[in-house]
Amino acid sequence: MFKVDGKYFLLFLAFIEGASVMASELFGAKMIAPFFGSSLYVWAAVLGVTLFALMGGYYVGGYLSERKKEVKWLFWILMLGGSLILVMPYTSIAIMKNFMDSSVQTGSTLSLMLFLFPPLFTMGMSSPMIINLINENVDQSGKVAGKVYAISTLGGIVGTFLTGFYLLPELGMKWPCFGFGALMILVPLIGLLKLKVFKAAVFLLPLGLFSFMNAKPVKFERGNIELIYASEGILGQIRVYDMKFNTISRGEKNGRVLMVNNTAQTIHDVDNPTRDLWDYSYYFPTAASVYPPNSDVLLLGLGGGALLHHFNRLDFNTDVVELDQRIVDVAIQYFNVDPTTNIVVDDARRFINITEKKYDIIMMDLFHNETPPGHVLTLESFQRTKTLLKDGGMLMINFYGFMSGKEGRAARSIVKTLESANLQVEILPTPGNEGDRNLIFLAAPELPDFSKAHYHLDDLPDIENLPSKFIYKSTIDFSDAEILTDDRPLIEKLYLPAALHWRKVSNKYNLKKLIVRDMYFFI
């Protein structure tokens, strides 16, 4: 029989503690993304709170290790940490709802301090306590400390890969939290029961309650909003909702919305399956309509397939690259994307680097919720993309709508970078104010004649004289624009002010409507 204060049992506890720490950090980052995004500020908050919690835990654990030398105290602390992991899907929602109107920096940091800090703090306390329990004499203290931290780090490695590559994508958020929480409760509980501390069995109650509450699959609706698909994964939270949607020019429609981390990626007309409900989206095919039928198009970023449907109406031959297999599955199942479409699941930059096929149009529609992929929007990327264009071919980039002020510095830098790649550039804004519109960058060694553009949809007005819609670059101050390179991929930093505006608007108009019941926001 094993000894509860034996070296191997204590090292096993160090292993599961390390795995739980890294899993909890991933849980925290994924839980906070639908509320505050996944920008540089949010990741800084996640990492900062994690390190702060572990620092405090190490210090307090070292203090307790000299005063509470009985192994039962270690077991109680680990069980408390496991219970806090178990309830994270619930406590996080309750906490973040109260900070939704705060800035991203303040709201994300305070939220994480309240729901992520406590479990990490308790787990941080365990390492020095384990070291002290294993340590037999002063001469071996360094060796013991190294072994405990090595085993704990090994657990962290296993927990990171297991959670990120399998548990979150396959099981969602709640059940992995349950799994790690249960492990952190049950293993120390065995130790306490062997010590005849039977009152510790009370920690079985939250495990039973969690299992009872989540035994049945959840489908919920409220008023005109119904959740029809939900997925948690390392690339973000995906939701598909059916709801009524008020268009600008077509009145109220039955909409189907694809949300990634609570930002709308596509709004699909349920009653007209190949149409989306964003009135501005037809600006993209209008610009592309200067190319004849059977033109070859590379679409980087699928979303719900809105642009793919537009390109199909133009009789283009479209190849699609999408990073997330879940998006592909959702687009086919819920957004009427033809499953025979040539869709490659890959990173856009990697595909650009390895393909040899040439295209008439390369369309970049690559926002990962509110964050643009900086590695695709660099000088080197644009230079490689240019080699994939046929004679007369064109690059199109979808971007957020600010061109002026600090919010527009990222857009100005993209224009400067495109021009540094020896591409002619025009800027086509969709209707609306800067904070409510998109920008379409049109770039080519020699741009086509856009006065010939024509694209017709029955219930929307044709766009006449497309060149008259362009922003005159002579009116823009590019003095603070940067040339974006692989060595200095500054786009996320430059884009932060616009990203914060986007997240604030998204929380105001989307999240407050879509939290139906706290316990069902995470699956």
DRENVEXLUM-312337 format. One record per residue (C-alpha): x, y, z; residue number from 1; residue in one letter. Coordinates in steps of 0.02 Angstrom, whole numbers, plus 50000, padded with zeros to 5 digits. Example, Ala and Ser with C-alpha at 12.3 -4.5 7.8 and 13.67 -1.06 7.14 Angstrom:
2
NODE      xx      yy      zz   zakol   finu
NODE   50615   49775   50390       1      A
NODE   50684   49947   50357       2      S
***
This chain:
523
NODE      xx      yy      zz   zakol   finu
NODE   50000   50000   50000       1      M
NODE   50062   50174   49960       2      F
NODE   50099   50300   50095       3      K
NODE   50004   50465   50080       4      V
NODE   50160   50559   50133       5      D
NODE   50272   50452   50024       6      G
NODE   50383   50527   49890       7      K
NODE   50297   50449   49740       8      Y
NODE   50122   50499   49793       9      F
NODE   50179   50677   49825      10      L
NODE   50267   50685   49656      11      L
NODE   50107   50624   49573      12      F
NODE   50016   50768   49658      13      L
NODE   50149   50887   49589      14      A
NODE   50116   50817   49415      15      F
NODE   49927   50842   49420      16      I
NODE   49950   51013   49499      17      E
NODE   50062   51067   49355      18      G
NODE   49938   50999   49227      19      A
NODE   49795   51089   49313      20      S
NODE   49888   51254   49318      21      V
NODE   49917   51259   49131      22      M
NODE   49742   51193   49092      23      A
NODE   49668   51330   49203      24      S
NODE   49769   51463   49113      25      E
NODE   49698   51403   48947      26      L
NODE   49523   51396   49021      27      F
NODE   49541   51575   49082      28      G
NODE   49601   51638   48913      29      A
NODE   49460   51551   48820      30      K
NODE   49326   51602   48946      31      M
NODE   49371   51785   48939      32      I
NODE   49383   51795   48748      33      A
NODE   49194   51808   48714      34      P
NODE   49183   51956   48833      35      F
NODE   49345   52050   48803      36      F
NODE   49422   51970   48647      37      G
NODE   49594   51896   48623      38      S
NODE   49697   52052   48590      39      S
NODE   49871   52086   48656      40      L
NODE   49795   52171   48808      41      Y
NODE   49692   52018   48853      42      V
NODE   49838   51896   48836      43      W
NODE   49946   52013   48939      44      A
NODE   49811   52011   49074      45      A
NODE   49801   51820   49070      46      V
NODE   49988   51797   49083      47      L
NODE   50009   51935   49213      48      G
NODE   49872   51868   49327      49      V
NODE   49939   51691   49309      50      T
NODE   50115   51742   49361      51      L
NODE   50049   51852   49501      52      F
NODE   49943   51709   49570      53      A
NODE   50086   51584   49563      54      L
NODE   50206   51708   49642      55      M
NODE   50087   51736   49787      56      G
NODE   50053   51550   49802      57      G
NODE   50237   51506   49806      58      Y
NODE   50271   51635   49942      59      Y
NODE   50124   51587   50053      60      V
NODE   50155   51402   50022      61      G
NODE   50335   51422   50078      62      G
NODE   50275   51508   50236      63      Y
NODE   50146   51373   50273      64      L
NODE   50268   51232   50237      65      S
NODE   50363   51277   50395      66      E
NODE   50208   51294   50504      67      R
NODE   50088   51162   50435      68      K
NODE   50201   51012   50412      69      K
NODE   50064   50881   50411      70      E
NODE   50023   50814   50239      71      V
NODE   49836   50838   50267      72      K
NODE   49856   51026   50247      73      W
NODE   49925   50999   50072      74      L
NODE   49774   50889   50031      75      F
NODE   49650   51019   50092      76      W
NODE   49733   51156   49988      77      I
NODE   49734   51050   49829      78      L
NODE   49551   51003   49854      79      M
NODE   49507   51186   49873      80      L
NODE   49600   51224   49711      81      G
NODE   49507   51083   49623      82      G
NODE   49339   51151   49682      83      S
NODE   49384   51324   49616      84      L
NODE   49428   51251   49445      85      I
NODE   49264   51156   49445      86      L
NODE   49158   51314   49464      87      V
NODE   49258   51424   49343      88      M
NODE   49129   51410   49201      89      P
NODE   48999   51483   49320      90      Y
NODE   49097   51607   49423      91      T
NODE   49179   51680   49267      92      S
NODE   49012   51724   49188      93      I
NODE   48942   51801   49347      94      A
NODE   49100   51905   49368      95      I
NODE   49127   51960   49187      96      M
NODE   48946   52017   49168      97      K
NODE   48983   52150   49298      98      N
NODE   49136   52216   49204      99      F
NODE   49066   52214   49027     100      M
NODE   49054   52404   49019     101      D
NODE   49233   52428   49080     102      S
NODE   49380   52451   48963     103      S
NODE   49460   52293   48894     104      V
NODE   49616   52318   49001     105      Q
NODE   49522   52351   49163     106      T
NODE   49380   52228   49136     107      G
NODE   49488   52082   49084     108      S
NODE   49616   52107   49223     109      T
NODE   49488   52126   49363     110      L
NODE   49385   51979   49300     111      S
NODE   49538   51866   49294     112      L
NODE   49591   51922   49466     113      M
NODE   49423   51863   49533     114      L
NODE   49397   51697   49444     115      F
NODE   49571   51639   49384     116      L
NODE   49684   51704   49523     117      F
NODE   49608   51600   49666     118      P
NODE   49632   51424   49592     119      P
NODE   49806   51466   49529     120      L
NODE   49854   51540   49697     121      F
NODE   49803   51382   49790     122      T
NODE   49896   51271   49668     123      M
NODE   50050   51381   49680     124      G
NODE   50049   51352   49869     125      M
NODE   50068   51164   49844     126      S
NODE   50243   51158   49766     127      S
NODE   50343   51223   49915     128      P
NODE   50237   51117   50032     129      M
NODE   50275   50960   49929     130      I
NODE   50461   51002   49928     131      I
NODE   50463   51021   50116     132      N
NODE   50368   50858   50143     133      L
NODE   50486   50759   50030     134      I
NODE   50645   50842   50090     135      N
NODE   50738   50733   50215     136      E
NODE   50891   50840   50247     137      N
NODE   50962   51009   50200     138      V
NODE   51094   50935   50086     139      D
NODE   50959   50865   49970     140      Q
NODE   50849   51020   49966     141      S
NODE   50909   51079   49795     142      G
NODE   50889   50908   49718     143      K
NODE   50714   50888   49790     144      V
NODE   50659   51061   49733     145      A
NODE   50724   51029   49558     146      G
NODE   50634   50862   49548     147      K
NODE   50468   50933   49609     148      V
NODE   50472   51080   49489     149      Y
NODE   50526   50966   49345     150      A
NODE   50382   50845   49378     151      I
NODE   50261   50991   49397     152      S
NODE   50322   51066   49233     153      T
NODE   50304   50898   49146     154      L
NODE   50124   50894   49206     155      G
NODE   50102   51070   49136     156      G
NODE   50166   51013   48966     157      I
NODE   50046   50866   48963     158      V
NODE   49902   50974   49024     159      G
NODE   49934   51107   48892     160      T
NODE   49938   50989   48743     161      F
NODE   49796   50880   48808     162      L
NODE   49683   51030   48843     163      T
NODE   49725   51131   48688     164      G
NODE   49732   50993   48559     165      F
NODE   49594   50878   48619     166      Y
NODE   49489   50921   48772     167      L
NODE   49431   51097   48726     168      L
NODE   49395   51060   48542     169      P
NODE   49308   50894   48578     170      E
NODE   49221   50922   48745     171      L
NODE   49196   51109   48761     172      G
NODE   49234   51209   48919     173      M
NODE   49134   51134   49061     174      K
NODE   49185   50951   49055     175      W
NODE   49374   50983   49047     176      P
NODE   49352   51099   49197     177      C
NODE   49257   50960   49282     178      F
NODE   49393   50834   49238     179      G
NODE   49538   50935   49307     180      F
NODE   49437   50993   49456     181      G
NODE   49385   50815   49495     182      A
NODE   49563   50753   49481     183      L
NODE   49623   50888   49600     184      M
NODE   49485   50839   49723     185      I
NODE   49485   50650   49713     186      L
NODE   49672   50613   49725     187      V
NODE   49699   50716   49885     188      P
NODE   49532   50649   49950     189      L
NODE   49604   50473   49941     190      I
NODE   49747   50533   50048     191      G
NODE   49632   50612   50177     192      L
NODE   49521   50458   50185     193      L
NODE   49674   50351   50217     194      K
NODE   49713   50470   50360     195      L
NODE   49534   50440   50420     196      K
NODE   49481   50621   50390     197      V
NODE   49309   50566   50332     198      F
NODE   49232   50739   50335     199      K
NODE   49334   50774   50177     200      A
NODE   49203   50673   50083     201      A
NODE   49097   50832   50082     202      V
NODE   49199   50882   49928     203      F
NODE   49107   50747   49832     204      L
NODE   48949   50853   49838     205      L
NODE   49005   50984   49709     206      P
NODE   49058   50842   49592     207      L
NODE   48887   50763   49604     208      G
NODE   48797   50929   49584     209      L
NODE   48900   50974   49430     210      F
NODE   48864   50804   49351     211      S
NODE   48677   50821   49385     212      F
NODE   48667   50997   49314     213      M
NODE   48758   50950   49155     214      N
NODE   48693   50774   49126     215      A
NODE   48577   50825   48984     216      K
NODE   48625   50917   48824     217      P
NODE   48566   51096   48826     218      V
NODE   48464   51183   48693     219      K
NODE   48398   51351   48740     220      F
NODE   48302   51493   48663     221      E
NODE   48236   51657   48722     222      R
NODE   48112   51760   48626     223      G
NODE   48177   51769   48447     224      N
NODE   48352   51704   48490     225      I
NODE   48395   51520   48479     226      E
NODE   48566   51440   48498     227      L
NODE   48582   51302   48369     228      I
NODE   48769   51263   48379     229      Y
NODE   48906   51290   48507     230      A
NODE   49089   51241   48514     231      S
NODE   49238   51284   48622     232      E
NODE   49413   51266   48551     233      G
NODE   49590   51330   48558     234      I
NODE   49549   51449   48413     235      L
NODE   49400   51521   48505     236      G
NODE   49219   51502   48551     237      Q
NODE   49101   51472   48405     238      I
NODE   48913   51499   48415     239      R
NODE   48775   51495   48284     240      V
NODE   48613   51584   48329     241      Y
NODE   48448   51602   48239     242      D
NODE   48368   51771   48273     243      M
NODE   48272   51913   48196     244      K
NODE   48387   52040   48115     245      F
NODE   48347   52217   48058     246      N
NODE   48439   52258   47897     247      T
NODE   48474   52435   47843     248      I
NODE   48374   52430   47681     249      S
NODE   48279   52264   47679     250      R
NODE   48182   52271   47842     251      G
NODE   48173   52130   47969     252      E
NODE   48236   51960   47914     253      K
NODE   48258   51787   47988     254      N
NODE   48444   51788   48021     255      G
NODE   48572   51655   48061     256      R
NODE   48727   51726   48145     257      V
NODE   48900   51649   48156     258      L
NODE   48989   51718   48310     259      M
NODE   49172   51690   48351     260      V
NODE   49216   51751   48526     261      N
NODE   49057   51854   48522     262      N
NODE   49097   51949   48362     263      T
NODE   48981   51921   48215     264      A
NODE   49072   51844   48067     265      Q
NODE   48923   51811   47953     266      T
NODE   48736   51849   47958     267      I
NODE   48644   51732   47841     268      H
NODE   48467   51749   47773     269      D
NODE   48378   51591   47830     270      V
NODE   48244   51613   47697     271      D
NODE   48367   51646   47555     272      N
NODE   48510   51525   47594     273      P
NODE   48647   51598   47485     274      T
NODE   48619   51778   47541     275      R
NODE   48690   51868   47691     276      D
NODE   48606   52012   47781     277      L
NODE   48748   52137   47785     278      W
NODE   48700   52265   47655     279      D
NODE   48880   52320   47632     280      Y
NODE   48948   52147   47585     281      S
NODE   48903   52169   47402     282      Y
NODE   49039   52301   47387     283      Y
NODE   49165   52158   47380     284      F
NODE   49089   52067   47230     285      P
NODE   49057   52234   47146     286      T
NODE   49243   52272   47148     287      A
NODE   49280   52093   47091     288      A
NODE   49152   52102   46950     289      S
NODE   49279   52184   46834     290      V
NODE   49345   52007   46807     291      Y
NODE   49254   51888   46688     292      P
NODE   49165   51725   46732     293      P
NODE   49279   51575   46764     294      N
NODE   49412   51686   46842     295      S
NODE   49517   51596   46972     296      D
NODE   49495   51663   47149     297      V
NODE   49584   51620   47311     298      L
NODE   49478   51662   47464     299      L
NODE   49580   51666   47625     300      L
NODE   49454   51650   47767     301      G
NODE   49286   51563   47747     302      L
NODE   49179   51622   47892     303      G
NODE   48998   51581   47852     304      G
NODE   49034   51584   47666     305      G
NODE   48957   51754   47625     306      A
NODE   49096   51805   47505     307      L
NODE   49103   51629   47432     308      L
NODE   48918   51642   47387     309      H
NODE   48949   51812   47305     310      H
NODE   49093   51742   47204     311      F
NODE   48988   51593   47152     312      N
NODE   48857   51713   47083     313      R
NODE   48996   51789   46977     314      L
NODE   49037   51613   46912     315      D
NODE   49213   51620   46982     316      F
NODE   49316   51464   47017     317      N
NODE   49353   51487   47202     318      T
NODE   49478   51398   47313     319      D
NODE   49458   51429   47499     320      V
NODE   49584   51421   47642     321      V
NODE   49516   51415   47819     322      E
NODE   49616   51390   47979     323      L
NODE   49480   51312   48087     324      D
NODE   49400   51147   48036     325      Q
NODE   49251   51189   48145     326      R
NODE   49214   51342   48037     327      I
NODE   49216   51233   47882     328      V
NODE   49095   51110   47961     329      D
NODE   48979   51249   48021     330      V
NODE   48981   51338   47852     331      A
NODE   48929   51178   47764     332      I
NODE   48798   51124   47891     333      Q
NODE   48718   51291   47934     334      Y
NODE   48764   51417   47799     335      F
NODE   48731   51323   47638     336      N
NODE   48912   51310   47581     337      V
NODE   48930   51177   47448     338      D
NODE   49028   51031   47524     339      P
NODE   49112   51002   47354     340      T
NODE   49197   51172   47365     341      T
NODE   49386   51158   47365     342      N
NODE   49421   51205   47547     343      I
NODE   49593   51182   47622     344      V
NODE   49613   51187   47812     345      V
NODE   49777   51279   47835     346      D
NODE   49855   51441   47891     347      D
NODE   49838   51575   47757     348      A
NODE   50022   51626   47758     349      R
NODE   50080   51446   47750     350      R
NODE   49966   51412   47602     351      F
NODE   50029   51567   47513     352      I
NODE   50207   51509   47539     353      N
NODE   50182   51333   47472     354      I
NODE   50055   51349   47331     355      T
NODE   50111   51375   47152     356      E
NODE   49939   51405   47078     357      K
NODE   49907   51580   47009     358      K
NODE   49747   51677   47032     359      Y
NODE   49654   51823   46957     360      D
NODE   49596   51879   47130     361      I
NODE   49666   51841   47302     362      I
NODE   49544   51895   47437     363      M
NODE   49603   51909   47618     364      M
NODE   49457   51904   47741     365      D
NODE   49555   51850   47892     366      L
NODE   49495   51929   48052     367      F
NODE   49505   51808   48199     368      H
NODE   49361   51890   48294     369      N
NODE   49430   52068   48310     370      E
NODE   49614   52026   48287     371      T
NODE   49697   52032   48115     372      P
NODE   49833   51902   48077     373      P
NODE   49991   52005   48081     374      G
NODE   50099   51873   47996     375      H
NODE   49991   51884   47838     376      V
NODE   49991   52074   47828     377      L
NODE   50178   52102   47806     378      T
NODE   50288   52161   47663     379      L
NODE   50358   51986   47637     380      E
NODE   50184   51911   47633     381      S
NODE   50124   52039   47506     382      F
NODE   50278   52013   47398     383      Q
NODE   50246   51825   47395     384      R
NODE   50060   51853   47361     385      T
NODE   50104   51963   47214     386      K
NODE   50196   51819   47131     387      T
NODE   50035   51716   47139     388      L
NODE   49936   51844   47039     389      L
NODE   49905   51815   46855     390      K
NODE   49939   51957   46735     391      D
NODE   49809   52087   46777     392      G
NODE   49770   52002   46944     393      G
NODE   49721   52092   47103     394      M
NODE   49736   52073   47292     395      L
NODE   49585   52122   47399     396      M
NODE   49594   52143   47589     397      I
NODE   49447   52163   47708     398      N
NODE   49490   52275   47855     399      F
NODE   49404   52377   47991     400      Y
NODE   49346   52551   47943     401      G
NODE   49455   52678   48031     402      F
NODE   49576   52777   47922     403      M
NODE   49604   52930   48031     404      S
NODE   49671   52958   48205     405      G
NODE   49758   52829   48312     406      K
NODE   49624   52701   48269     407      E
NODE   49669   52715   48084     408      G
NODE   49857   52696   48101     409      R
NODE   49850   52509   48066     410      A
NODE   49751   52537   47905     411      A
NODE   49871   52674   47850     412      R
NODE   50017   52557   47883     413      S
NODE   49939   52421   47774     414      I
NODE   49924   52545   47631     415      V
NODE   50105   52598   47652     416      K
NODE   50162   52416   47659     417      T
NODE   50065   52371   47502     418      L
NODE   50143   52517   47410     419      E
NODE   50314   52464   47472     420      S
NODE   50282   52297   47385     421      A
NODE   50265   52398   47223     422      N
NODE   50077   52379   47216     423      L
NODE   49953   52512   47164     424      Q
NODE   49822   52536   47301     425      V
NODE   49645   52602   47308     426      E
NODE   49540   52612   47467     427      I
NODE   49355   52571   47452     428      L
NODE   49253   52607   47609     429      P
NODE   49083   52529   47636     430      T
NODE   48943   52648   47690     431      P
NODE   48941   52715   47867     432      G
NODE   49050   52807   47991     433      N
NODE   49229   52751   48021     434      E
NODE   49181   52647   48173     435      G
NODE   49034   52564   48084     436      D
NODE   49108   52522   47914     437      R
NODE   49236   52410   47830     438      N
NODE   49380   52456   47717     439      L
NODE   49422   52358   47560     440      I
NODE   49602   52377   47503     441      F
NODE   49621   52346   47316     442      L
NODE   49802   52317   47266     443      A
NODE   49887   52258   47106     444      A
NODE   50042   52291   47001     445      P
NODE   49918   52378   46887     446      E
NODE   49740   52400   46947     447      L
NODE   49596   52360   46829     448      P
NODE   49469   52487   46766     449      D
NODE   49341   52492   46906     450      F
NODE   49224   52602   46807     451      S
NODE   49169   52440   46722     452      K
NODE   49116   52360   46887     453      A
NODE   48937   52301   46894     454      H
NODE   48852   52181   47013     455      Y
NODE   48665   52164   47034     456      H
NODE   48562   52095   47177     457      L
NODE   48373   52108   47165     458      D
NODE   48338   52192   47332     459      D
NODE   48490   52307   47343     460      L
NODE   48534   52460   47239     461      P
NODE   48673   52439   47113     462      D
NODE   48835   52530   47153     463      I
NODE   48858   52656   47015     464      E
NODE   49028   52728   46968     465      N
NODE   49131   52628   47094     466      L
NODE   49289   52738   47077     467      P
NODE   49190   52885   47147     468      S
NODE   49174   52790   47311     469      K
NODE   49363   52776   47336     470      F
NODE   49450   52874   47474     471      I
NODE   49573   52999   47401     472      Y
NODE   49741   52952   47472     473      K
NODE   49800   53131   47454     474      S
NODE   49682   53176   47598     475      T
NODE   49765   53052   47716     476      I
NODE   49918   53088   47824     477      D
NODE   50032   52936   47812     478      F
NODE   50176   53013   47910     479      S
NODE   50154   52895   48059     480      D
NODE   50119   52739   47954     481      A
NODE   50239   52594   47973     482      E
NODE   50303   52470   47844     483      I
NODE   50251   52303   47918     484      L
NODE   50381   52166   47903     485      T
NODE   50407   51990   47968     486      D
NODE   50544   52060   48079     487      D
NODE   50430   52197   48147     488      R
NODE   50250   52131   48140     489      P
NODE   50172   52283   48222     490      L
NODE   49995   52265   48157     491      I
NODE   49917   52201   48319     492      E
NODE   49995   52342   48420     493      K
NODE   49942   52473   48293     494      L
NODE   49769   52398   48280     495      Y
NODE   49734   52394   48468     496      L
NODE   49636   52560   48477     497      P
NODE   49520   52501   48337     498      A
NODE   49507   52328   48415     499      A
NODE   49455   52402   48582     500      L
NODE   49318   52502   48495     501      H
NODE   49258   52346   48405     502      W
NODE   49252   52244   48565     503      R
NODE   49157   52381   48657     504      K
NODE   49027   52391   48519     505      V
NODE   49014   52201   48509     506      S
NODE   48984   52185   48696     507      N
NODE   48852   52322   48690     508      K
NODE   48752   52255   48543     509      Y
NODE   48788   52068   48546     510      N
NODE   48842   51997   48712     511      L
NODE   48707   52075   48820     512      K
NODE   48575   52000   48705     513      K
NODE   48653   51828   48695     514      L
NODE   48686   51783   48876     515      I
NODE   48526   51687   48903     516      V
NODE   48568   51594   49063     517      R
NODE   48736   51604   49148     518      D
NODE   48759   51416   49165     519      M
NODE   48733   51386   48980     520      Y
NODE   48853   51514   48908     521      F
NODE   48995   51389   48909     522      F
NODE   48967   51210   48852     523      I
***
